[in-house]
Amino acid sequence: MTSSILFDRLSFSYQNSTAPALQDVSGEMTRGSFTMVMGHSGAGKSTLCCTINGLVPRFLRGDYAGRVVAEGLEAAKNSVPDMARTVGIVLQDFEAQIFSTNVELEMAFGLENQCLPRTAMAERITAYLRVVGLEELLRRDTATLSGGQKQRLAIGSVLAMETPVLVMDEPTTDIDPEGRRHILSLIRKLRTRERTLVVTDLDAEAAVQADQVWLLKEGRLLAKGKPAEILTDSALIESCGVRPLATVALFQGMNWPGRPLTVEAAAAEIKNRRLLRPRRPEGRAISALSPGKAILETRNLSYRYPAGAVNALADIDLTIHEGEFVALLGQNGSGKTTLAKHFNGLLKSTAGDMLVRGRPVNQYRRPELAREVGYVFQNPDHQIFAPTVGEEVGFGPRILGMDRKALERNIAEALDATGLSGFEERNPFLLNRGERQRVAVASILAVKPAVIILDEPTTGLDYVHQRDTMEMLKRLNQLGHTIIVITHAMWIAEAYARRSILMKEGRILLDGPTAAVFSDETMLAKASLAPSDLIRLRNRLGLAGMTLADMVKELQSEAVPPGSF
Amino acid sequence: MNLTFYNDEATWLHRLDPRTKIGAVLLIFIICLCFNHPLFIAVILAGVLAVFATAKSIKVLWKLRILLILLFVFSVILWPFFIKGKTILFQWHGLEVSSESLLYGFAMGLRLMTFVSAGLLLLATTKNEEITNGLIRLGIPYPVAFALATAIRLAPTFADAGATIVQAQVSRGLDLDSKNVFSRFKRFAPLAIPIFISAMRYTNFLAMALESKGFRPDAPRTSYYEPQITGRDWLVLGSLTLALAACLYLRLSLHWGIIIAGRL
């Protein structure tokens, strides 16, 4: 096995930053291997990726010590364009790296830089578009692609350069579940003997297929090994901000022998070892929702974008009650965000009515509406502007004309609820993504709206921050706020929402208690969704609980005692 | 608002070499400057619109209808106050409007519309990459051509980000309809700062991605689209040059198409 990438006592800290991004990282990736790099946000995953082609330290400067060698080239001693012949990298933000106006030109860009003749370019473009499954879209305008298609195009355009090393930084972040599935299966396909693959991801389920897993924590390489060694240590990976595998966690919780990595392996294990008595799964009791007063109502609501050819929303009849915790689920383009933007009047329906507390939304004045329905956008950077967290959070209440006393009290309460007490004087631009997300929530919260809508509140956050954000929403819900979450992360809907609404092509496919919606895997598949591993296992075992703890409790009451093997 | 103007069709205009189209737009600009009589400029504008129709791109023009109407209206209203003519229509406290100055205003409005339409015709029928390619082949230094093309490319992206930012701040209670001047100024920061910061992040990231794909502005590179100058290109350039010569003759020797002499 020859070495492809070598890290030799690599340390790096960014300019103007005191904490090191990477500390004393040493390790080797062999040619043709697939390494999954995991860790909490800020652990140094992206920095590590960028050291392989020399973006760190040639583009992103700072204190650099040690060495990174990729296929015999020392990254720091060569320019980034020179390294590009050896190392291809797909950066985290796929929106920003697609530069050309149509698909084939995007594929050609790197090849033009390699000075390839036209005919050779055309051959490679055809070949690699087929690999990423976009061959039908040769002449499409890149702006019209879905997130998953854009990500596959970004991967394809780097693949076409035929570099021996391919690095992908979080290729499944910010993509809907179907897109994610496509990309994971694409990664499986990309494993060849000649190509060294380095991929970072936040999700342990994606790491199962890797040869090696590297765990980073605060810039240090905490552990590396085969998936079966690393991923079975739930405590270890959780300490690195990675959500443990549901199958492993369940087996640990039950004190069952074996540490299966996939649902299929777990089901087989349970069957072969006869860990459970034969049981009748259909006797699941799912409690109905007990709704309060109606707060948001749509009546035959339809919407068509000004340039659109079809209705983005068609005949939506929906009532959301006070105190509910709702998840809006569906593929990109299914109409989730379009619907949610009607709730606070950002969009005006083309037909039908949108009522807030029984009154048409267009009868509200903007400030009035902001007090009823708050909307937290996906990217906190689209709203943060103030020099301090205190001012940022106080912006809403201040423009709504709240008096000084109420203002201060609301800011303090909002910061407290989001775990940001003591951050008043901090500069919001210098906070990490999880903290900026919380500033965005706090700034909506300070207005005390009855309903809070959150569009993908956990994108780009690691497991620990995702859980913190969701626990915070749970507390707000208990305080009486109605919460509506738009999300691609199934486990979030499963663990926190009491009601789930499945959308497809502008219509509501299924609406009901989350426990019931996630039992219906056929319906979910129709919306191109699938439950998380934990819930797939739950459905196979016929359990009622939606959390690991509930499932363990339920199973323990009926499992075969461990002594009887 | 969607600021992408390229209209993916396969008309004769789309197939022209980008150099030809850039040259043709410049020629139309100069032809416009030959006359200041509204009727003459209207004829030129009608010509440009006819070409738009053959390029199946009228809908691109329709996108900018508001801008075009505004340009025209402002020009017609403002010019008469700055130009003096013989036939006074009315006088008011030293301000006078003459029929010549009014017609001149019409002409300038039409001229602006023709400028914008001709430029839009280029953008509607030429891919961004083709424009870059054309500029480079015309001898513009690569970094300049690339910067220009990048600006055109990023305009829609930043406009999208801007629209999202407006919605995000309106959701927090920002009232964009308020008439108060002071509050208007206060509204500026919540919109401008996030737009600026996201643009900075975006461009920085883009630079990283470009370098990672082996791009450097000073190095030679091949081009996937290789436009060729054909007979058709020479025909277009030749006819426009003839048209320009004819217009210059009309204006300079026959003094046609003039409302106010001594002005462009």
Boltz contact constraints between the chains, C-beta under 6 A:
constraints:
  - contact:
      token1: [A, 53]
      token2: [B, 212]
      max_distance: 6.0
  - contact:
      token1: [A, 55]
      token2: [B, 208]
      max_distance: 6.0
  - contact:
      token1: [A, 59]
      token2: [B, 208]
      max_distance: 6.0
  - contact:
      token1: [A, 80]
      token2: [B, 211]
      max_distance: 6.0
  - contact:
      token1: [A, 81]
      token2: [B, 211]
      max_distance: 6.0
  - contact:
      token1: [A, 81]
      token2: [B, 214]
      max_distance: 6.0
  - contact:
      token1: [A, 81]
      token2: [B, 216]
      max_distance: 6.0
  - contact:
      token1: [A, 84]
      token2: [B, 212]
      max_distance: 6.0
  - contact:
      token1: [A, 84]
      token2: [B, 213]
      max_distance: 6.0
  - contact:
      token1: [A, 84]
      token2: [B, 214]
      max_distance: 6.0
  - contact:
      token1: [A, 89]
      token2: [B, 212]
      max_distance: 6.0
  - contact:
      token1: [A, 91]
      token2: [B, 209]
      max_distance: 6.0
  - contact:
      token1: [A, 93]
      token2: [B, 205]
      max_distance: 6.0
  - contact:
      token1: [A, 96]
      token2: [B, 202]
      max_distance: 6.0
  - contact:
      token1: [A, 96]
      token2: [B, 205]
      max_distance: 6.0
  - contact:
      token1: [A, 96]
      token2: [B, 206]
      max_distance: 6.0
  - contact:
      token1: [A, 97]
      token2: [B, 209]
      max_distance: 6.0
  - contact:
      token1: [A, 101]
      token2: [B, 127]
      max_distance: 6.0
  - contact:
      token1: [A, 101]
      token2: [B, 128]
      max_distance: 6.0
  - contact:
      token1: [A, 105]
      token2: [B, 129]
      max_distance: 6.0
  - contact:
      token1: [A, 108]
      token2: [B, 224]
      max_distance: 6.0
  - contact:
      token1: [A, 109]
      token2: [B, 213]
      max_distance: 6.0
  - contact:
      token1: [A, 110]
      token2: [B, 213]
      max_distance: 6.0
  - contact:
      token1: [A, 110]
      token2: [B, 214]
      max_distance: 6.0
  - contact:
      token1: [A, 112]
      token2: [B, 221]
      max_distance: 6.0
  - contact:
      token1: [A, 112]
      token2: [B, 222]
      max_distance: 6.0
  - contact:
      token1: [A, 113]
      token2: [B, 214]
      max_distance: 6.0
  - contact:
      token1: [A, 113]
      token2: [B, 215]
      max_distance: 6.0
  - contact:
      token1: [A, 113]
      token2: [B, 221]
      max_distance: 6.0
  - contact:
      token1: [A, 115]
      token2: [B, 221]
      max_distance: 6.0
  - contact:
      token1: [A, 115]
      token2: [B, 222]
      max_distance: 6.0
  - contact:
      token1: [A, 121]
      token2: [B, 224]
      max_distance: 6.0
  - contact:
      token1: [A, 344]
      token2: [B, 171]
      max_distance: 6.0
  - contact:
      token1: [A, 346]
      token2: [B, 167]
      max_distance: 6.0
  - contact:
      token1: [A, 366]
      token2: [B, 175]
      max_distance: 6.0
  - contact:
      token1: [A, 367]
      token2: [B, 173]
      max_distance: 6.0
  - contact:
      token1: [A, 370]
      token2: [B, 173]
      max_distance: 6.0
  - contact:
      token1: [A, 375]
      token2: [B, 171]
      max_distance: 6.0
  - contact:
      token1: [A, 377]
      token2: [B, 168]
      max_distance: 6.0
  - contact:
      token1: [A, 381]
      token2: [B, 198]
      max_distance: 6.0
  - contact:
      token1: [A, 382]
      token2: [B, 164]
      max_distance: 6.0
  - contact:
      token1: [A, 382]
      token2: [B, 165]
      max_distance: 6.0
  - contact:
      token1: [A, 382]
      token2: [B, 168]
      max_distance: 6.0
  - contact:
      token1: [A, 382]
      token2: [B, 194]
      max_distance: 6.0
  - contact:
      token1: [A, 383]
      token2: [B, 168]
      max_distance: 6.0
  - contact:
      token1: [A, 385]
      token2: [B, 189]
      max_distance: 6.0
  - contact:
      token1: [A, 385]
      token2: [B, 190]
      max_distance: 6.0
  - contact:
      token1: [A, 385]
      token2: [B, 193]
      max_distance: 6.0
  - contact:
      token1: [A, 385]
      token2: [B, 194]
      max_distance: 6.0
  - contact:
      token1: [A, 396]
      token2: [B, 172]
      max_distance: 6.0
  - contact:
      token1: [A, 396]
      token2: [B, 173]
      max_distance: 6.0
  - contact:
      token1: [A, 399]
      token2: [B, 173]
      max_distance: 6.0
  - contact:
      token1: [A, 400]
      token2: [B, 173]
      max_distance: 6.0
